[in-house]
C-alpha cells in the first residue's frame, strides 16, 4: 500500500482514539472499514458515472477503485427524517423531517454482475459502507443539538440501468451521531432514488 494510504489510515485511527464517539460507534466504523479494506483488490476498469439524482436531489460521481468496487460521492440538498437522540426537548411532536444540504459517501462492492449479464439485464447488487453528513437545515421541524449530524453503517442495495436512467435503492442499519458525542442506532435506513446519467 502507498505511503499516502498509510497516512490516511493513521489519521482515521488517531481520530477514533481522540473522538467522543461511543465504543459501539467506533466499533462500527472499524469493522466496516476493515471489511472494505479486506475486499480491496487490484485496480480494474469499470464504468465511471456522473449522474443527477431526482428524488433526493443531488449530483453523483461514481468512480471505480478496483474490480467491481467503486466510491460514490453524492452532494445535494435533500430530505432526512430526524434522529431521536440528537433532537432537543424543544422539537415538535409527530413526524419530524428536514430539508438540508448533505454529503453521502459509499464504498461499494458489486456482486451478481456476471449472472445478470448472461440474462441480458443491466442490473447489479452491492454491499457498501456508507457515511452520511447533513448540514444546517433549510426547512423542517427538526430541532437538533447541533447544526450537523453524521451517520455511518453497512448497506445492501441494487442499481438498475435503463439507457440514461438509473433506479437505485439501499437498505441498512446506521449509527448516527453529532460532535457533542450524542448518538444512537437507527435499525433501518432506506433510500430510493431515480437518476439521470450525465456521463
PyMOL commands that place a pseudoatom at each C-alpha (Angstrom):
pseudoatom trace, name=CA, resn=UNK, resi=1, chain=A, elem=C, hetatm=0, pos=[0.000, 0.000, 0.000]
pseudoatom trace, name=CA, resn=UNK, resi=2, chain=A, elem=C, hetatm=0, pos=[1.188, 3.507, -0.707]
pseudoatom trace, name=CA, resn=UNK, resi=3, chain=A, elem=C, hetatm=0, pos=[2.580, 5.902, 1.891]
pseudoatom trace, name=CA, resn=UNK, resi=4, chain=A, elem=C, hetatm=0, pos=[-0.378, 8.244, 1.274]
pseudoatom trace, name=CA, resn=UNK, resi=5, chain=A, elem=C, hetatm=0, pos=[-2.846, 5.425, 2.010]
pseudoatom trace, name=CA, resn=UNK, resi=6, chain=A, elem=C, hetatm=0, pos=[-0.989, 4.549, 5.229]
pseudoatom trace, name=CA, resn=UNK, resi=7, chain=A, elem=C, hetatm=0, pos=[-1.049, 8.220, 6.265]
pseudoatom trace, name=CA, resn=UNK, resi=8, chain=A, elem=C, hetatm=0, pos=[-4.839, 8.416, 5.771]
pseudoatom trace, name=CA, resn=UNK, resi=9, chain=A, elem=C, hetatm=0, pos=[-5.322, 5.171, 7.704]
pseudoatom trace, name=CA, resn=UNK, resi=10, chain=A, elem=C, hetatm=0, pos=[-3.232, 6.541, 10.605]
pseudoatom trace, name=CA, resn=UNK, resi=11, chain=A, elem=C, hetatm=0, pos=[-5.313, 9.750, 10.651]
pseudoatom trace, name=CA, resn=UNK, resi=12, chain=A, elem=C, hetatm=0, pos=[-8.514, 7.699, 10.901]
pseudoatom trace, name=CA, resn=UNK, resi=13, chain=A, elem=C, hetatm=0, pos=[-7.133, 5.717, 13.841]
pseudoatom trace, name=CA, resn=UNK, resi=14, chain=A, elem=C, hetatm=0, pos=[-5.966, 8.909, 15.553]
pseudoatom trace, name=CA, resn=UNK, resi=15, chain=A, elem=C, hetatm=0, pos=[-9.426, 10.464, 15.104]
pseudoatom trace, name=CA, resn=UNK, resi=16, chain=A, elem=C, hetatm=0, pos=[-11.145, 7.406, 16.555]
pseudoatom trace, name=CA, resn=UNK, resi=17, chain=A, elem=C, hetatm=0, pos=[-8.784, 7.351, 19.528]
pseudoatom trace, name=CA, resn=UNK, resi=18, chain=A, elem=C, hetatm=0, pos=[-9.429, 11.020, 20.361]
pseudoatom trace, name=CA, resn=UNK, resi=19, chain=A, elem=C, hetatm=0, pos=[-13.109, 11.309, 19.387]
pseudoatom trace, name=CA, resn=UNK, resi=20, chain=A, elem=C, hetatm=0, pos=[-16.023, 11.319, 21.785]
pseudoatom trace, name=CA, resn=UNK, resi=21, chain=A, elem=C, hetatm=0, pos=[-17.892, 8.615, 19.857]
pseudoatom trace, name=CA, resn=UNK, resi=22, chain=A, elem=C, hetatm=0, pos=[-19.301, 5.813, 21.943]
pseudoatom trace, name=CA, resn=UNK, resi=23, chain=A, elem=C, hetatm=0, pos=[-17.470, 2.489, 21.839]
pseudoatom trace, name=CA, resn=UNK, resi=24, chain=A, elem=C, hetatm=0, pos=[-20.187, 0.959, 19.629]
pseudoatom trace, name=CA, resn=UNK, resi=25, chain=A, elem=C, hetatm=0, pos=[-19.793, 3.810, 17.124]
pseudoatom trace, name=CA, resn=UNK, resi=26, chain=A, elem=C, hetatm=0, pos=[-16.035, 3.259, 16.982]
pseudoatom trace, name=CA, resn=UNK, resi=27, chain=A, elem=C, hetatm=0, pos=[-16.550, -0.488, 16.524]
pseudoatom trace, name=CA, resn=UNK, resi=28, chain=A, elem=C, hetatm=0, pos=[-18.981, 0.033, 13.634]
pseudoatom trace, name=CA, resn=UNK, resi=29, chain=A, elem=C, hetatm=0, pos=[-16.533, 2.370, 11.882]
pseudoatom trace, name=CA, resn=UNK, resi=30, chain=A, elem=C, hetatm=0, pos=[-13.590, 0.000, 12.432]
pseudoatom trace, name=CA, resn=UNK, resi=31, chain=A, elem=C, hetatm=0, pos=[-15.425, -3.184, 11.392]
pseudoatom trace, name=CA, resn=UNK, resi=32, chain=A, elem=C, hetatm=0, pos=[-16.862, -1.523, 8.284]
pseudoatom trace, name=CA, resn=UNK, resi=33, chain=A, elem=C, hetatm=0, pos=[-13.503, -0.022, 7.370]
pseudoatom trace, name=CA, resn=UNK, resi=34, chain=A, elem=C, hetatm=0, pos=[-11.646, -3.308, 7.764]
pseudoatom trace, name=CA, resn=UNK, resi=35, chain=A, elem=C, hetatm=0, pos=[-14.311, -5.209, 5.804]
pseudoatom trace, name=CA, resn=UNK, resi=36, chain=A, elem=C, hetatm=0, pos=[-13.835, -2.782, 2.932]
pseudoatom trace, name=CA, resn=UNK, resi=37, chain=A, elem=C, hetatm=0, pos=[-10.026, -2.954, 3.131]
pseudoatom trace, name=CA, resn=UNK, resi=38, chain=A, elem=C, hetatm=0, pos=[-10.084, -6.763, 3.107]
pseudoatom trace, name=CA, resn=UNK, resi=39, chain=A, elem=C, hetatm=0, pos=[-12.200, -6.619, -0.042]
pseudoatom trace, name=CA, resn=UNK, resi=40, chain=A, elem=C, hetatm=0, pos=[-9.845, -4.093, -1.635]
pseudoatom trace, name=CA, resn=UNK, resi=41, chain=A, elem=C, hetatm=0, pos=[-8.337, -5.692, -4.717]
pseudoatom trace, name=CA, resn=UNK, resi=42, chain=A, elem=C, hetatm=0, pos=[-6.095, -4.742, -7.607]
pseudoatom trace, name=CA, resn=UNK, resi=43, chain=A, elem=C, hetatm=0, pos=[-7.261, -1.902, -9.778]
pseudoatom trace, name=CA, resn=UNK, resi=44, chain=A, elem=C, hetatm=0, pos=[-9.581, -2.827, -12.622]
pseudoatom trace, name=CA, resn=UNK, resi=45, chain=A, elem=C, hetatm=0, pos=[-11.519, -0.713, -15.036]
pseudoatom trace, name=CA, resn=UNK, resi=46, chain=A, elem=C, hetatm=0, pos=[-15.279, -0.364, -14.603]
pseudoatom trace, name=CA, resn=UNK, resi=47, chain=A, elem=C, hetatm=0, pos=[-17.539, 2.462, -15.694]
pseudoatom trace, name=CA, resn=UNK, resi=48, chain=A, elem=C, hetatm=0, pos=[-17.273, 5.964, -14.284]
pseudoatom trace, name=CA, resn=UNK, resi=49, chain=A, elem=C, hetatm=0, pos=[-20.612, 7.662, -13.872]
pseudoatom trace, name=CA, resn=UNK, resi=50, chain=A, elem=C, hetatm=0, pos=[-21.801, 11.235, -13.407]
pseudoatom trace, name=CA, resn=UNK, resi=51, chain=A, elem=C, hetatm=0, pos=[-25.491, 11.293, -12.511]
pseudoatom trace, name=CA, resn=UNK, resi=52, chain=A, elem=C, hetatm=0, pos=[-28.182, 13.727, -11.421]
pseudoatom trace, name=CA, resn=UNK, resi=53, chain=A, elem=C, hetatm=0, pos=[-30.450, 12.203, -8.748]
pseudoatom trace, name=CA, resn=UNK, resi=54, chain=A, elem=C, hetatm=0, pos=[-34.012, 13.487, -8.900]
pseudoatom trace, name=CA, resn=UNK, resi=55, chain=A, elem=C, hetatm=0, pos=[-35.975, 12.172, -5.887]
pseudoatom trace, name=CA, resn=UNK, resi=56, chain=A, elem=C, hetatm=0, pos=[-33.462, 13.277, -3.249]
pseudoatom trace, name=CA, resn=UNK, resi=57, chain=A, elem=C, hetatm=0, pos=[-31.755, 15.916, -5.437]
pseudoatom trace, name=CA, resn=UNK, resi=58, chain=A, elem=C, hetatm=0, pos=[-28.010, 15.609, -5.748]
pseudoatom trace, name=CA, resn=UNK, resi=59, chain=A, elem=C, hetatm=0, pos=[-25.121, 15.365, -8.176]
pseudoatom trace, name=CA, resn=UNK, resi=60, chain=A, elem=C, hetatm=0, pos=[-23.385, 11.974, -8.014]
pseudoatom trace, name=CA, resn=UNK, resi=61, chain=A, elem=C, hetatm=0, pos=[-19.918, 10.864, -9.092]
pseudoatom trace, name=CA, resn=UNK, resi=62, chain=A, elem=C, hetatm=0, pos=[-19.205, 7.117, -9.008]
pseudoatom trace, name=CA, resn=UNK, resi=63, chain=A, elem=C, hetatm=0, pos=[-15.597, 6.167, -9.653]
pseudoatom trace, name=CA, resn=UNK, resi=64, chain=A, elem=C, hetatm=0, pos=[-14.029, 2.691, -9.860]
pseudoatom trace, name=CA, resn=UNK, resi=65, chain=A, elem=C, hetatm=0, pos=[-11.301, 1.859, -7.339]
pseudoatom trace, name=CA, resn=UNK, resi=66, chain=A, elem=C, hetatm=0, pos=[-10.917, -1.842, -8.118]
pseudoatom trace, name=CA, resn=UNK, resi=67, chain=A, elem=C, hetatm=0, pos=[-12.527, -4.817, -9.764]
pseudoatom trace, name=CA, resn=UNK, resi=68, chain=A, elem=C, hetatm=0, pos=[-16.274, -4.412, -9.126]
pseudoatom trace, name=CA, resn=UNK, resi=69, chain=A, elem=C, hetatm=0, pos=[-15.552, -1.807, -6.431]
pseudoatom trace, name=CA, resn=UNK, resi=70, chain=A, elem=C, hetatm=0, pos=[-16.417, 1.884, -6.555]
pseudoatom trace, name=CA, resn=UNK, resi=71, chain=A, elem=C, hetatm=0, pos=[-16.558, 5.011, -4.442]
pseudoatom trace, name=CA, resn=UNK, resi=72, chain=A, elem=C, hetatm=0, pos=[-19.745, 7.036, -4.864]
pseudoatom trace, name=CA, resn=UNK, resi=73, chain=A, elem=C, hetatm=0, pos=[-19.908, 10.691, -3.795]
pseudoatom trace, name=CA, resn=UNK, resi=74, chain=A, elem=C, hetatm=0, pos=[-23.353, 12.308, -3.690]
pseudoatom trace, name=CA, resn=UNK, resi=75, chain=A, elem=C, hetatm=0, pos=[-23.652, 16.016, -2.875]
pseudoatom trace, name=CA, resn=UNK, resi=76, chain=A, elem=C, hetatm=0, pos=[-27.008, 17.759, -2.770]
pseudoatom trace, name=CA, resn=UNK, resi=77, chain=A, elem=C, hetatm=0, pos=[-29.883, 19.283, -0.854]
pseudoatom trace, name=CA, resn=UNK, resi=78, chain=A, elem=C, hetatm=0, pos=[-32.380, 16.703, 0.298]
pseudoatom trace, name=CA, resn=UNK, resi=79, chain=A, elem=C, hetatm=0, pos=[-34.809, 15.474, 2.890]
pseudoatom trace, name=CA, resn=UNK, resi=80, chain=A, elem=C, hetatm=0, pos=[-33.995, 13.494, 6.012]
pseudoatom trace, name=CA, resn=UNK, resi=81, chain=A, elem=C, hetatm=0, pos=[-36.027, 12.190, 8.936]
pseudoatom trace, name=CA, resn=UNK, resi=82, chain=A, elem=C, hetatm=0, pos=[-34.961, 13.053, 12.444]
pseudoatom trace, name=CA, resn=UNK, resi=83, chain=A, elem=C, hetatm=0, pos=[-32.564, 11.108, 14.633]
pseudoatom trace, name=CA, resn=UNK, resi=84, chain=A, elem=C, hetatm=0, pos=[-34.319, 10.918, 18.044]
pseudoatom trace, name=CA, resn=UNK, resi=85, chain=A, elem=C, hetatm=0, pos=[-31.261, 11.138, 20.323]
pseudoatom trace, name=CA, resn=UNK, resi=86, chain=A, elem=C, hetatm=0, pos=[-29.963, 14.229, 18.500]
pseudoatom trace, name=CA, resn=UNK, resi=87, chain=A, elem=C, hetatm=0, pos=[-33.135, 16.279, 18.965]
pseudoatom trace, name=CA, resn=UNK, resi=88, chain=A, elem=C, hetatm=0, pos=[-33.567, 18.845, 21.701]
pseudoatom trace, name=CA, resn=UNK, resi=89, chain=A, elem=C, hetatm=0, pos=[-36.523, 18.895, 24.080]
pseudoatom trace, name=CA, resn=UNK, resi=90, chain=A, elem=C, hetatm=0, pos=[-37.953, 21.742, 22.001]
pseudoatom trace, name=CA, resn=UNK, resi=91, chain=A, elem=C, hetatm=0, pos=[-38.633, 19.535, 18.969]
pseudoatom trace, name=CA, resn=UNK, resi=92, chain=A, elem=C, hetatm=0, pos=[-42.160, 19.306, 17.618]
pseudoatom trace, name=CA, resn=UNK, resi=93, chain=A, elem=C, hetatm=0, pos=[-44.450, 16.286, 18.045]
pseudoatom trace, name=CA, resn=UNK, resi=94, chain=A, elem=C, hetatm=0, pos=[-45.329, 13.882, 15.227]
pseudoatom trace, name=CA, resn=UNK, resi=95, chain=A, elem=C, hetatm=0, pos=[-43.205, 13.189, 12.174]
pseudoatom trace, name=CA, resn=UNK, resi=96, chain=A, elem=C, hetatm=0, pos=[-40.012, 15.181, 12.156]
pseudoatom trace, name=CA, resn=UNK, resi=97, chain=A, elem=C, hetatm=0, pos=[-38.083, 15.876, 8.995]
pseudoatom trace, name=CA, resn=UNK, resi=98, chain=A, elem=C, hetatm=0, pos=[-35.779, 18.420, 7.463]
pseudoatom trace, name=CA, resn=UNK, resi=99, chain=A, elem=C, hetatm=0, pos=[-34.503, 19.741, 4.162]
pseudoatom trace, name=CA, resn=UNK, resi=100, chain=A, elem=C, hetatm=0, pos=[-30.744, 20.219, 4.396]
pseudoatom trace, name=CA, resn=UNK, resi=101, chain=A, elem=C, hetatm=0, pos=[-27.503, 20.040, 2.407]
pseudoatom trace, name=CA, resn=UNK, resi=102, chain=A, elem=C, hetatm=0, pos=[-25.921, 16.592, 2.538]
pseudoatom trace, name=CA, resn=UNK, resi=103, chain=A, elem=C, hetatm=0, pos=[-22.907, 14.524, 1.552]
pseudoatom trace, name=CA, resn=UNK, resi=104, chain=A, elem=C, hetatm=0, pos=[-23.401, 10.781, 1.044]
pseudoatom trace, name=CA, resn=UNK, resi=105, chain=A, elem=C, hetatm=0, pos=[-20.242, 8.682, 0.532]
pseudoatom trace, name=CA, resn=UNK, resi=106, chain=A, elem=C, hetatm=0, pos=[-20.461, 4.965, -0.227]
pseudoatom trace, name=CA, resn=UNK, resi=107, chain=A, elem=C, hetatm=0, pos=[-17.628, 2.479, -0.729]
pseudoatom trace, name=CA, resn=UNK, resi=108, chain=A, elem=C, hetatm=0, pos=[-19.393, -0.179, -2.810]
pseudoatom trace, name=CA, resn=UNK, resi=109, chain=A, elem=C, hetatm=0, pos=[-18.576, -3.758, -3.713]
pseudoatom trace, name=CA, resn=UNK, resi=110, chain=A, elem=C, hetatm=0, pos=[-20.781, -5.006, -6.564]
pseudoatom trace, name=CA, resn=UNK, resi=111, chain=A, elem=C, hetatm=0, pos=[-21.792, -8.636, -6.977]
pseudoatom trace, name=CA, resn=UNK, resi=112, chain=A, elem=C, hetatm=0, pos=[-24.209, -10.684, -9.096]
pseudoatom trace, name=CA, resn=UNK, resi=113, chain=A, elem=C, hetatm=0, pos=[-22.893, -8.933, -12.208]
pseudoatom trace, name=CA, resn=UNK, resi=114, chain=A, elem=C, hetatm=0, pos=[-21.967, -11.988, -14.316]
pseudoatom trace, name=CA, resn=UNK, resi=115, chain=A, elem=C, hetatm=0, pos=[-25.315, -13.707, -13.748]
pseudoatom trace, name=CA, resn=UNK, resi=116, chain=A, elem=C, hetatm=0, pos=[-27.171, -10.532, -14.669]
pseudoatom trace, name=CA, resn=UNK, resi=117, chain=A, elem=C, hetatm=0, pos=[-25.072, -10.026, -17.821]
pseudoatom trace, name=CA, resn=UNK, resi=118, chain=A, elem=C, hetatm=0, pos=[-25.865, -13.567, -19.004]
pseudoatom trace, name=CA, resn=UNK, resi=119, chain=A, elem=C, hetatm=0, pos=[-29.579, -12.830, -18.620]
pseudoatom trace, name=CA, resn=UNK, resi=120, chain=A, elem=C, hetatm=0, pos=[-29.202, -9.665, -20.691]
pseudoatom trace, name=CA, resn=UNK, resi=121, chain=A, elem=C, hetatm=0, pos=[-30.308, -7.338, -17.889]
pseudoatom trace, name=CA, resn=UNK, resi=122, chain=A, elem=C, hetatm=0, pos=[-28.339, -4.269, -16.852]
pseudoatom trace, name=CA, resn=UNK, resi=123, chain=A, elem=C, hetatm=0, pos=[-28.575, -4.646, -13.123]
pseudoatom trace, name=CA, resn=UNK, resi=124, chain=A, elem=C, hetatm=0, pos=[-26.297, -5.326, -10.183]
pseudoatom trace, name=CA, resn=UNK, resi=125, chain=A, elem=C, hetatm=0, pos=[-26.433, -5.618, -6.427]
pseudoatom trace, name=CA, resn=UNK, resi=126, chain=A, elem=C, hetatm=0, pos=[-23.951, -4.171, -3.959]
pseudoatom trace, name=CA, resn=UNK, resi=127, chain=A, elem=C, hetatm=0, pos=[-22.890, -4.090, -0.352]
pseudoatom trace, name=CA, resn=UNK, resi=128, chain=A, elem=C, hetatm=0, pos=[-21.365, -0.867, 0.912]
pseudoatom trace, name=CA, resn=UNK, resi=129, chain=A, elem=C, hetatm=0, pos=[-20.028, 1.068, 3.843]
pseudoatom trace, name=CA, resn=UNK, resi=130, chain=A, elem=C, hetatm=0, pos=[-21.955, 4.343, 3.944]
pseudoatom trace, name=CA, resn=UNK, resi=131, chain=A, elem=C, hetatm=0, pos=[-21.183, 7.715, 5.518]
pseudoatom trace, name=CA, resn=UNK, resi=132, chain=A, elem=C, hetatm=0, pos=[-23.858, 10.451, 5.640]
pseudoatom trace, name=CA, resn=UNK, resi=133, chain=A, elem=C, hetatm=0, pos=[-23.328, 14.071, 6.634]
pseudoatom trace, name=CA, resn=UNK, resi=134, chain=A, elem=C, hetatm=0, pos=[-26.195, 16.558, 6.985]
pseudoatom trace, name=CA, resn=UNK, resi=135, chain=A, elem=C, hetatm=0, pos=[-25.555, 20.275, 7.350]
pseudoatom trace, name=CA, resn=UNK, resi=136, chain=A, elem=C, hetatm=0, pos=[-27.746, 23.052, 8.790]
pseudoatom trace, name=CA, resn=UNK, resi=137, chain=A, elem=C, hetatm=0, pos=[-31.433, 22.647, 7.996]
pseudoatom trace, name=CA, resn=UNK, resi=138, chain=A, elem=C, hetatm=0, pos=[-33.045, 24.872, 5.382]
pseudoatom trace, name=CA, resn=UNK, resi=139, chain=A, elem=C, hetatm=0, pos=[-36.606, 23.900, 6.305]
pseudoatom trace, name=CA, resn=UNK, resi=140, chain=A, elem=C, hetatm=0, pos=[-38.366, 21.410, 8.561]
pseudoatom trace, name=CA, resn=UNK, resi=141, chain=A, elem=C, hetatm=0, pos=[-39.480, 20.837, 12.116]
pseudoatom trace, name=CA, resn=UNK, resi=142, chain=A, elem=C, hetatm=0, pos=[-36.345, 19.129, 13.490]
pseudoatom trace, name=CA, resn=UNK, resi=143, chain=A, elem=C, hetatm=0, pos=[-34.597, 20.860, 16.393]
pseudoatom trace, name=CA, resn=UNK, resi=144, chain=A, elem=C, hetatm=0, pos=[-31.183, 19.283, 16.841]
pseudoatom trace, name=CA, resn=UNK, resi=145, chain=A, elem=C, hetatm=0, pos=[-28.421, 19.746, 19.414]
pseudoatom trace, name=CA, resn=UNK, resi=146, chain=A, elem=C, hetatm=0, pos=[-26.083, 20.906, 16.642]
pseudoatom trace, name=CA, resn=UNK, resi=147, chain=A, elem=C, hetatm=0, pos=[-26.413, 22.103, 13.067]
pseudoatom trace, name=CA, resn=UNK, resi=148, chain=A, elem=C, hetatm=0, pos=[-24.620, 18.990, 11.804]
pseudoatom trace, name=CA, resn=UNK, resi=149, chain=A, elem=C, hetatm=0, pos=[-25.297, 15.275, 12.042]
pseudoatom trace, name=CA, resn=UNK, resi=150, chain=A, elem=C, hetatm=0, pos=[-23.423, 12.271, 10.727]
pseudoatom trace, name=CA, resn=UNK, resi=151, chain=A, elem=C, hetatm=0, pos=[-24.207, 8.593, 10.248]
pseudoatom trace, name=CA, resn=UNK, resi=152, chain=A, elem=C, hetatm=0, pos=[-22.213, 5.517, 9.287]
pseudoatom trace, name=CA, resn=UNK, resi=153, chain=A, elem=C, hetatm=0, pos=[-23.188, 1.925, 8.628]
pseudoatom trace, name=CA, resn=UNK, resi=154, chain=A, elem=C, hetatm=0, pos=[-23.316, -1.017, 6.234]
pseudoatom trace, name=CA, resn=UNK, resi=155, chain=A, elem=C, hetatm=0, pos=[-25.918, -1.098, 3.484]
pseudoatom trace, name=CA, resn=UNK, resi=156, chain=A, elem=C, hetatm=0, pos=[-27.211, -3.501, 0.848]
pseudoatom trace, name=CA, resn=UNK, resi=157, chain=A, elem=C, hetatm=0, pos=[-28.554, -2.146, -2.403]
pseudoatom trace, name=CA, resn=UNK, resi=158, chain=A, elem=C, hetatm=0, pos=[-29.385, -2.563, -6.052]
pseudoatom trace, name=CA, resn=UNK, resi=159, chain=A, elem=C, hetatm=0, pos=[-28.731, -0.495, -9.153]
pseudoatom trace, name=CA, resn=UNK, resi=160, chain=A, elem=C, hetatm=0, pos=[-30.651, -0.907, -12.419]
pseudoatom trace, name=CA, resn=UNK, resi=161, chain=A, elem=C, hetatm=0, pos=[-29.694, 0.989, -15.561]
pseudoatom trace, name=CA, resn=UNK, resi=162, chain=A, elem=C, hetatm=0, pos=[-32.092, 1.680, -18.440]
pseudoatom trace, name=CA, resn=UNK, resi=163, chain=A, elem=C, hetatm=0, pos=[-30.096, 3.587, -21.081]
pseudoatom trace, name=CA, resn=UNK, resi=164, chain=A, elem=C, hetatm=0, pos=[-29.676, 7.067, -19.487]
pseudoatom trace, name=CA, resn=UNK, resi=165, chain=A, elem=C, hetatm=0, pos=[-31.886, 6.361, -16.436]
pseudoatom trace, name=CA, resn=UNK, resi=166, chain=A, elem=C, hetatm=0, pos=[-30.772, 4.696, -13.208]
pseudoatom trace, name=CA, resn=UNK, resi=167, chain=A, elem=C, hetatm=0, pos=[-33.036, 3.292, -10.498]
pseudoatom trace, name=CA, resn=UNK, resi=168, chain=A, elem=C, hetatm=0, pos=[-31.364, 2.594, -7.174]
pseudoatom trace, name=CA, resn=UNK, resi=169, chain=A, elem=C, hetatm=0, pos=[-32.271, 1.635, -3.677]
pseudoatom trace, name=CA, resn=UNK, resi=170, chain=A, elem=C, hetatm=0, pos=[-30.486, 0.625, -0.500]
pseudoatom trace, name=CA, resn=UNK, resi=171, chain=A, elem=C, hetatm=0, pos=[-31.299, -0.549, 2.991]
pseudoatom trace, name=CA, resn=UNK, resi=172, chain=A, elem=C, hetatm=0, pos=[-29.234, -0.966, 6.157]
pseudoatom trace, name=CA, resn=UNK, resi=173, chain=A, elem=C, hetatm=0, pos=[-28.707, -0.004, 9.792]
pseudoatom trace, name=CA, resn=UNK, resi=174, chain=A, elem=C, hetatm=0, pos=[-26.805, 3.157, 10.713]
pseudoatom trace, name=CA, resn=UNK, resi=175, chain=A, elem=C, hetatm=0, pos=[-25.112, 4.586, 13.766]
pseudoatom trace, name=CA, resn=UNK, resi=176, chain=A, elem=C, hetatm=0, pos=[-25.824, 8.334, 13.871]
pseudoatom trace, name=CA, resn=UNK, resi=177, chain=A, elem=C, hetatm=0, pos=[-24.022, 10.943, 15.961]
pseudoatom trace, name=CA, resn=UNK, resi=178, chain=A, elem=C, hetatm=0, pos=[-23.091, 14.598, 16.302]
pseudoatom trace, name=CA, resn=UNK, resi=179, chain=A, elem=C, hetatm=0, pos=[-19.999, 16.395, 17.582]
pseudoatom trace, name=CA, resn=UNK, resi=180, chain=A, elem=C, hetatm=0, pos=[-21.330, 16.568, 21.162]
pseudoatom trace, name=CA, resn=UNK, resi=181, chain=A, elem=C, hetatm=0, pos=[-20.860, 12.797, 21.496]
pseudoatom trace, name=CA, resn=UNK, resi=182, chain=A, elem=C, hetatm=0, pos=[-24.598, 12.079, 21.353]
pseudoatom trace, name=CA, resn=UNK, resi=183, chain=A, elem=C, hetatm=0, pos=[-25.620, 9.186, 19.129]
pseudoatom trace, name=CA, resn=UNK, resi=184, chain=A, elem=C, hetatm=0, pos=[-27.881, 6.232, 18.562]
pseudoatom trace, name=CA, resn=UNK, resi=185, chain=A, elem=C, hetatm=0, pos=[-28.728, 3.380, 16.219]
pseudoatom trace, name=CA, resn=UNK, resi=186, chain=A, elem=C, hetatm=0, pos=[-31.393, 3.581, 13.529]
pseudoatom trace, name=CA, resn=UNK, resi=187, chain=A, elem=C, hetatm=0, pos=[-32.163, -0.059, 12.587]
pseudoatom trace, name=CA, resn=UNK, resi=188, chain=A, elem=C, hetatm=0, pos=[-33.400, 0.515, 9.021]
pseudoatom trace, name=CA, resn=UNK, resi=189, chain=A, elem=C, hetatm=0, pos=[-32.211, 3.404, 6.871]
pseudoatom trace, name=CA, resn=UNK, resi=190, chain=A, elem=C, hetatm=0, pos=[-33.929, 3.258, 3.471]
pseudoatom trace, name=CA, resn=UNK, resi=191, chain=A, elem=C, hetatm=0, pos=[-33.010, 5.081, 0.273]
pseudoatom trace, name=CA, resn=UNK, resi=192, chain=A, elem=C, hetatm=0, pos=[-34.739, 5.055, -3.121]
pseudoatom trace, name=CA, resn=UNK, resi=193, chain=A, elem=C, hetatm=0, pos=[-33.740, 7.281, -5.992]
pseudoatom trace, name=CA, resn=UNK, resi=194, chain=A, elem=C, hetatm=0, pos=[-34.116, 7.875, -9.702]
pseudoatom trace, name=CA, resn=UNK, resi=195, chain=A, elem=C, hetatm=0, pos=[-31.128, 9.304, -11.525]
pseudoatom trace, name=CA, resn=UNK, resi=196, chain=A, elem=C, hetatm=0, pos=[-30.352, 10.653, -14.983]
pseudoatom trace, name=CA, resn=UNK, resi=197, chain=A, elem=C, hetatm=0, pos=[-26.907, 9.780, -16.290]
pseudoatom trace, name=CA, resn=UNK, resi=198, chain=A, elem=C, hetatm=0, pos=[-24.958, 12.814, -17.500]
pseudoatom trace, name=CA, resn=UNK, resi=199, chain=A, elem=C, hetatm=0, pos=[-21.750, 10.945, -18.392]
for i in range(1, 199): cmd.bond("trace and resi %d" % i, "trace and resi %d" % (i + 1))
show_as sticks, trace
zoom trace
